[in-house]
Amino acid sequence: MSKYLELSFYTWRGIKKIIDLGDFSYGDWVVYEGSTPKYFVDVNTENKSDMIINSLINKGVETIESIISKINIEQGTKLHFANMPLFRLVKKEELIELDLPPLPVDWLKNI
């Protein structure tokens, strides 16, 4: 379990919750399915999934967005990254504990 900063915003479409990794996080992404955070990618770790992603990005073969897009096509998932709303009013900030696994290695083998 890791702690993440969750921001809740008032938007035109209602309240939106986003995990904020901060401005200084490089190579870290929270991958969502629907409005729920499902996976955590950190290309600076030694787990196999993140090492494959790091290799694809460093070779210039893929971007993290193209990797997620290909996974969605091949696996029939609807993974995405959260976008900060353009017009927002912060409702609440809180630290929450989540156990976000890396992306499954099987999903990355055919990319």
Secondary structure in CASP SS format (residue, H / E / C, confidence):
PFRMAT SS
TARGET T0000
AUTHOR 0000-0000-0000
METHOD secondary structure of the structure
MODEL  1
M C 1.00
S E 1.00
K E 1.00
Y E 1.00
L E 1.00
E E 1.00
L E 1.00
S E 1.00
F E 1.00
Y E 1.00
T E 1.00
W C 1.00
R C 1.00
G E 1.00
I E 1.00
K E 1.00
K E 1.00
I E 1.00
I E 1.00
D E 1.00
L C 1.00
G C 1.00
D C 1.00
F C 1.00
S C 1.00
Y C 1.00
G C 1.00
D E 1.00
W E 1.00
V E 1.00
V E 1.00
Y E 1.00
E E 1.00
G C 1.00
S C 1.00
T E 1.00
P E 1.00
K E 1.00
Y E 1.00
F E 1.00
V E 1.00
D E 1.00
V C 1.00
N C 1.00
T C 1.00
E C 1.00
N C 1.00
K H 1.00
S H 1.00
D H 1.00
M H 1.00
I H 1.00
I H 1.00
N H 1.00
S H 1.00
L H 1.00
I H 1.00
N H 1.00
K C 1.00
G C 1.00
V C 1.00
E C 1.00
T C 1.00
I H 1.00
E H 1.00
S H 1.00
I H 1.00
I H 1.00
S H 1.00
K H 1.00
I H 1.00
N H 1.00
I H 1.00
E H 1.00
Q H 1.00
G C 1.00
T C 1.00
K C 1.00
L E 1.00
H E 1.00
F E 1.00
A C 1.00
N C 1.00
M C 1.00
P C 1.00
L C 1.00
F C 1.00
R C 1.00
L E 1.00
V E 1.00
K E 1.00
K E 1.00
E E 1.00
E E 1.00
L E 1.00
I E 1.00
E E 1.00
L E 1.00
D C 1.00
L C 1.00
P C 1.00
P C 1.00
L C 1.00
P C 1.00
V H 1.00
D H 1.00
W H 1.00
L H 1.00
K C 1.00
N C 1.00
I C 1.00
END
